[in-house]
Amino acid sequence: MQRIRRQLAGLAVLTCLAPIAGLGMAQAQADWPKRTMKVVVPYPAGGTADAMGRMVANKLGQALKVSVMVENIPGGATVPGALAVMREPADGHTLFMASDGTLNINRWLLKDVRYDGDRDFTPVTVLNSYPHWLIVNSQGPYKSLDDLVKAMRAKPGKVSISVNTIGGSAHLALDNWRRQNGLDFEIVPYRGSPPAVTDLIGGHTDAHMDVVGSSIAHARSGRVLPVAVLQDKAIKEFPKAITQDPKDPKALVVQSNLSVVVRSGTPQAVVDRIYAALQASAKDADVVKTMDTLSLDAVLLEPAKAKAFVLQETQRYRTLVEQSGLEKQ
């Protein structure tokens, strides 16, 4: 959260809205929505992004008095989901739950993306940030981040840390931490959290870098031990897991966000109405409970600031990908 505020500080964002050709703001408010709305989630049902997508659909349905369905289009590094949204009219009836990978990373790592996250999508809001942490097998030899670092220096190349996907925000942050600190260890990419955590518990890897909400049940059961929270805010259930200082270039920090976007060309009055509905529901008891259960931090940037932030993140990830040496797939 502090990183987001710092990145936004000093940004001169023009918030004046140009007139919408042929459609005044009052008319847009009155005429929309005209039919059933849809929230596209580019991940399987049951995950954190899916839970947030269903919450968004529920709250928009209540606020706008319209039916809002959720469509899961998983796989393909979120590209199939993005392309499906691109085929819909730019009228605000289709929303997309977009990750950093979708908006900022894919263009630098995939050869045939067929969309431009900055050009083809308009952010409604950066909805939330995903806290990450580093976990170890509670029955294993490592009980702290210092233990892992000492082992890396004593046994170069022998310690292994897994991540949920190749080239994701966690992978890039871990690679950057390795370079900044001159460490030698293996990064093991998996396809999602469940198989990675299973192998960690089975003793096949030494640590796993994960979204807190994806592995918190295993931490609560005592099967894994969180040794570091990869941000400056602690996880209240696990206060012993050390936090990281985003101002320290050698700290292990991950910033990952989930945004609600629509196709570019959607009338600004419609974008503003969607944002207002989401903002109004942020303090609802069920929303607060969902966010707490998943250990998510609400962000809810207004549309203009969300756009500025997303553009800045695209360039930040470009630097990380270039420094990582990862080749386009």
C-alpha positions as CSV (number, residue, x, y, z in Angstrom):
1,M,0.0,0.0,0.0
2,Q,2.8,2.4,0.9
3,R,4.5,1.7,-2.5
4,I,1.2,2.5,-4.3
5,R,0.9,5.8,-2.4
6,R,4.6,6.7,-3.2
7,Q,4.2,5.8,-6.8
8,L,1.1,8.0,-7.1
9,A,2.8,10.9,-5.2
10,G,3.8,13.7,-7.5
11,L,1.7,12.3,-10.4
12,A,-0.2,15.2,-12.0
13,V,-3.4,13.5,-13.0
14,L,-5.9,15.5,-15.2
15,T,-9.3,14.6,-13.9
16,C,-11.3,16.9,-16.2
17,L,-13.7,14.8,-18.3
18,A,-14.0,15.6,-22.0
19,P,-17.6,15.7,-23.3
20,I,-18.8,12.4,-24.5
21,A,-19.8,12.7,-28.2
22,G,-23.5,12.2,-28.7
23,L,-24.0,11.1,-25.1
24,G,-24.2,13.5,-22.2
25,M,-23.2,12.3,-18.8
26,A,-26.8,12.4,-17.5
27,Q,-28.0,10.4,-20.5
28,A,-25.3,7.8,-19.9
29,Q,-26.3,7.5,-16.3
30,A,-30.0,7.1,-17.2
31,D,-29.6,4.7,-20.1
32,W,-27.0,2.3,-18.6
33,P,-27.0,-0.6,-17.9
34,K,-29.3,-1.8,-20.6
35,R,-28.9,-5.6,-20.2
36,T,-27.3,-8.3,-18.1
37,M,-23.7,-7.6,-17.2
38,K,-20.8,-10.0,-17.1
39,V,-17.6,-10.2,-15.1
40,V,-14.9,-12.2,-16.8
41,V,-12.4,-13.9,-14.5
42,P,-9.4,-15.4,-16.3
43,Y,-8.8,-18.0,-13.6
44,P,-10.5,-21.2,-12.5
45,A,-13.4,-21.0,-10.1
46,G,-12.5,-21.2,-6.4
47,G,-9.4,-19.0,-6.4
48,T,-8.8,-15.6,-4.8
49,A,-9.4,-13.7,-8.1
50,D,-12.6,-15.7,-8.6
51,A,-13.8,-14.8,-5.1
52,M,-13.2,-11.2,-5.8
53,G,-14.9,-11.4,-9.2
54,R,-18.0,-12.9,-7.6
55,M,-18.0,-10.2,-4.9
56,V,-17.8,-7.5,-7.6
57,A,-20.7,-9.1,-9.5
58,N,-22.8,-9.4,-6.4
59,K,-22.2,-5.8,-5.4
60,L,-22.7,-4.3,-8.8
61,G,-25.9,-6.3,-9.2
62,Q,-27.3,-4.9,-5.9
63,A,-26.2,-1.3,-6.7
64,L,-27.3,-1.2,-10.4
65,K,-30.4,-3.4,-10.0
66,V,-29.3,-5.7,-12.8
67,S,-28.3,-9.3,-13.2
68,V,-24.5,-9.7,-13.2
69,M,-23.0,-13.1,-14.2
70,V,-19.5,-14.4,-13.7
71,E,-17.7,-16.2,-16.6
72,N,-14.4,-18.1,-15.8
73,I,-12.1,-18.3,-18.8
74,P,-8.9,-19.8,-17.3
75,G,-5.5,-20.7,-18.8
76,G,-3.2,-19.3,-21.3
77,A,-1.6,-16.7,-19.0
78,T,-4.9,-15.0,-18.9
79,V,-4.7,-14.2,-22.6
80,P,-7.9,-16.1,-23.6
81,G,-9.9,-14.2,-21.0
82,A,-8.5,-10.8,-22.2
83,L,-9.3,-11.6,-25.9
84,A,-12.8,-12.7,-24.9
85,V,-13.4,-9.3,-23.3
86,M,-11.9,-7.6,-26.4
87,R,-14.7,-9.2,-28.5
88,E,-17.4,-7.6,-26.4
89,P,-18.8,-4.1,-27.1
90,A,-17.1,-1.2,-25.3
91,D,-20.2,-0.2,-23.4
92,G,-19.4,-1.3,-19.8
93,H,-21.6,-4.3,-19.7
94,T,-18.5,-6.6,-19.6
95,L,-15.9,-6.2,-16.8
96,F,-12.5,-8.0,-16.6
97,M,-10.7,-8.9,-13.4
98,A,-7.1,-8.1,-14.6
99,S,-3.9,-9.0,-12.8
100,D,-0.4,-7.6,-13.2
101,G,0.3,-10.4,-15.6
102,T,-2.6,-9.4,-17.8
103,L,-2.0,-5.7,-17.8
104,N,1.7,-5.3,-17.3
105,I,3.8,-8.4,-17.7
106,N,2.5,-10.5,-20.6
107,R,3.6,-8.0,-23.3
108,W,7.2,-8.4,-22.1
109,L,7.2,-12.2,-21.8
110,L,4.8,-13.6,-24.4
111,K,5.5,-13.6,-28.2
112,D,1.8,-13.4,-29.4
113,V,-0.3,-11.5,-26.9
114,R,-2.6,-9.9,-29.4
115,Y,-3.7,-7.1,-27.1
116,D,-2.1,-4.2,-25.4
117,G,-3.0,-3.8,-21.7
118,D,-2.5,0.0,-21.7
119,R,-4.2,0.7,-25.0
120,D,-7.1,-1.8,-25.1
121,F,-8.4,-1.6,-21.5
122,T,-9.5,1.2,-19.3
123,P,-9.1,0.8,-15.5
124,V,-12.2,1.3,-13.4
125,T,-10.1,0.8,-10.3
126,V,-7.1,-1.0,-8.8
127,L,-9.4,-3.1,-6.5
128,N,-6.9,-4.7,-4.1
129,S,-3.3,-5.7,-3.6
130,Y,-2.3,-9.3,-2.9
131,P,0.0,-9.7,0.2
132,H,2.6,-12.4,-0.4
133,W,4.7,-14.3,2.1
134,L,7.5,-16.8,2.2
135,I,6.6,-20.1,3.8
136,V,8.6,-23.2,4.8
137,N,7.7,-26.7,5.9
138,S,7.1,-26.5,9.6
139,Q,8.9,-29.8,10.1
140,G,11.9,-28.8,8.0
141,P,15.3,-27.4,9.0
142,Y,14.5,-23.7,8.3
143,K,12.7,-21.6,10.7
144,S,13.4,-18.1,9.5
145,L,14.5,-16.1,6.4
146,D,17.9,-15.7,7.9
147,D,18.2,-19.6,8.1
148,L,17.4,-19.8,4.4
149,V,20.0,-17.0,3.5
150,K,22.7,-18.7,5.6
151,A,22.0,-22.0,3.8
152,M,22.1,-20.3,0.4
153,R,25.6,-18.8,1.2
154,A,26.8,-22.1,2.7
155,K,25.5,-24.3,-0.1
156,P,25.2,-22.2,-3.4
157,G,22.6,-23.5,-5.8
158,K,21.2,-26.1,-3.3
159,V,18.3,-24.2,-1.7
160,S,15.1,-24.2,-3.7
161,I,12.2,-21.7,-3.5
162,S,9.1,-22.3,-5.6
163,V,6.7,-19.8,-7.2
164,N,3.2,-20.2,-8.6
165,T,4.0,-19.4,-12.2
166,I,6.9,-18.6,-14.4
167,G,7.4,-14.9,-15.1
168,G,4.7,-13.7,-12.6
169,S,5.1,-10.9,-10.1
170,A,6.5,-13.3,-7.4
171,H,9.0,-14.9,-9.8
172,L,10.3,-11.5,-11.0
173,A,10.5,-10.1,-7.4
174,L,12.4,-13.3,-6.2
175,D,14.8,-13.1,-9.1
176,N,15.4,-9.4,-8.4
177,W,16.1,-10.2,-4.7
178,R,18.5,-13.0,-5.7
179,R,20.5,-10.5,-7.9
180,Q,20.4,-7.6,-5.5
181,N,21.8,-9.8,-2.7
182,G,24.3,-11.9,-4.7
183,L,22.6,-15.1,-3.7
184,D,22.6,-18.5,-5.6
185,F,19.5,-20.6,-5.2
186,E,17.0,-22.4,-7.5
187,I,13.7,-20.8,-8.4
188,V,11.1,-23.6,-9.2
189,P,8.0,-22.4,-11.1
190,Y,4.8,-24.4,-10.6
191,R,1.3,-24.1,-12.2
192,G,-0.5,-22.7,-9.2
193,S,-0.3,-22.8,-5.5
194,P,-1.8,-26.3,-4.6
195,P,1.0,-28.4,-6.3
196,A,3.7,-26.1,-5.0
197,V,2.5,-26.3,-1.4
198,T,2.0,-30.1,-1.7
199,D,5.7,-30.4,-2.7
200,L,6.8,-28.1,0.0
201,I,5.0,-30.2,2.7
202,G,6.4,-33.3,1.1
203,G,10.0,-32.0,1.4
204,H,10.7,-31.6,-2.3
205,T,11.4,-27.8,-2.1
206,D,12.8,-25.7,0.8
207,A,10.4,-22.7,0.7
208,H,7.5,-21.3,-1.3
209,M,6.6,-17.8,-2.2
210,D,2.8,-17.4,-2.3
211,V,-0.2,-15.2,-2.1
212,V,-1.2,-15.2,1.6
213,G,-4.8,-16.1,0.9
214,S,-3.7,-19.2,-1.2
215,S,-1.8,-20.9,1.6
216,I,-3.2,-19.4,4.8
217,A,-5.2,-22.5,5.5
218,H,-2.0,-24.6,5.6
219,A,-0.4,-22.0,7.9
220,R,-3.4,-22.2,10.2
221,S,-3.2,-26.0,10.3
222,G,0.5,-25.8,11.2
223,R,1.7,-27.7,8.2
224,V,3.7,-24.7,6.9
225,L,5.4,-21.8,8.7
226,P,5.4,-18.3,7.4
227,V,8.8,-16.8,7.9
228,A,8.5,-13.5,6.1
229,V,5.7,-11.2,4.9
230,L,6.8,-9.6,1.7
231,Q,5.5,-6.1,2.4
232,D,5.6,-3.6,5.2
233,K,2.3,-4.6,6.7
234,A,2.2,-7.6,9.0
235,I,-0.4,-10.4,8.8
236,K,-2.3,-10.1,12.1
237,E,-2.8,-13.9,12.5
238,F,1.0,-14.5,12.1
239,P,2.8,-11.6,13.8
240,K,6.1,-13.5,14.1
241,A,6.6,-13.5,10.3
242,I,8.9,-10.6,9.7
243,T,7.9,-7.8,7.4
244,Q,10.0,-6.2,4.6
245,D,10.9,-2.6,3.9
246,P,9.9,-1.5,0.4
247,K,12.4,1.4,0.6
248,D,15.3,-1.2,0.9
249,P,16.4,-2.3,-2.5
250,K,17.8,-5.5,-1.0
251,A,14.5,-6.5,0.7
252,L,12.3,-9.3,-0.6
253,V,9.2,-7.3,-1.6
254,V,6.3,-8.3,-3.9
255,Q,3.7,-5.9,-5.1
256,S,0.8,-7.6,-6.9
257,N,-2.6,-6.1,-7.7
258,L,-6.0,-7.0,-9.1
259,S,-7.8,-4.4,-11.2
260,V,-11.3,-4.1,-12.6
261,V,-11.1,-2.9,-16.2
262,V,-13.4,-2.4,-19.2
263,R,-12.7,-2.2,-22.9
264,S,-11.2,1.2,-23.9
265,G,-13.8,3.3,-25.5
266,T,-16.4,2.7,-22.8
267,P,-18.0,6.1,-21.9
268,Q,-16.4,7.8,-19.0
269,A,-19.7,8.3,-17.3
270,V,-20.2,4.5,-17.3
271,V,-16.7,3.9,-15.9
272,D,-17.4,6.5,-13.1
273,R,-20.7,4.8,-12.3
274,I,-19.1,1.4,-11.9
275,Y,-16.4,2.8,-9.7
276,A,-19.0,4.6,-7.5
277,A,-20.9,1.4,-7.0
278,L,-17.7,-0.5,-6.0
279,Q,-16.5,2.3,-3.7
280,A,-19.9,2.5,-2.0
281,S,-19.8,-1.2,-1.2
282,A,-16.3,-1.3,0.2
283,K,-17.4,-1.0,3.8
284,D,-20.2,-3.6,3.6
285,A,-19.7,-6.2,6.3
286,D,-19.6,-9.1,3.9
287,V,-17.0,-7.3,1.7
288,V,-14.8,-6.6,4.8
289,K,-15.1,-10.2,5.9
290,T,-14.1,-11.6,2.5
291,M,-11.1,-9.3,2.3
292,D,-10.0,-10.3,5.8
293,T,-10.5,-14.0,5.2
294,L,-8.3,-13.8,2.1
295,S,-5.8,-11.4,3.7
296,L,-6.3,-8.8,1.0
297,D,-5.7,-5.1,1.2
298,A,-8.4,-2.9,-0.4
299,V,-7.0,-0.2,-2.7
300,L,-9.9,1.2,-4.7
301,L,-8.1,3.9,-6.6
302,E,-10.3,6.2,-8.6
303,P,-10.3,5.7,-12.4
304,A,-7.8,8.4,-13.3
305,K,-5.3,7.4,-10.6
306,A,-5.8,3.7,-11.4
307,K,-4.8,4.4,-15.1
308,A,-1.7,6.4,-14.1
309,F,-0.7,3.6,-11.7
310,V,-1.2,0.8,-14.2
311,L,0.9,2.7,-16.8
312,Q,3.7,3.1,-14.3
313,E,3.6,-0.6,-13.4
314,T,4.0,-1.5,-17.0
315,Q,7.3,0.2,-17.1
316,R,8.4,-1.1,-13.7
317,Y,7.8,-4.7,-14.9
318,R,9.6,-4.0,-18.2
319,T,12.7,-3.2,-16.2
320,L,12.3,-6.3,-14.0
321,V,11.8,-8.6,-17.0
322,E,14.8,-7.1,-18.9
323,Q,17.0,-7.6,-15.8
324,S,15.8,-11.2,-15.2
325,G,17.0,-12.4,-18.6
326,L,13.8,-14.4,-19.2
327,E,13.1,-14.9,-22.8
328,K,9.7,-14.5,-24.5
329,Q,7.8,-17.7,-24.7
